[in-house]
Amino acid sequence: MAEKGKSKTDVAARAESKSRTQLCSNCGNKVEVVLAVSPNGKKRMRRVCCGG
């Protein structure tokens, strides 16, 4: 039986991970996430920084 007073997700942990910024392993700067569209129309998220 599940407890009724307990949340299924840990909201504090989700908020902490969302606020934490991702840093580049090469230069240490902030990594920017951009939406890249290929010539055939396929979309994907790319992480852009110093080119590494």
PyMOL commands that set and color helices and strands:
alter all, ss='L'
color gray80, all
select helices_A, chain A and resi 11-19
alter helices_A, ss='H'
color red, helices_A
select strands_A, chain A and resi 32-37+43-48
alter strands_A, ss='S'
color yellow, strands_A
deselect
rebuild
show_as cartoon
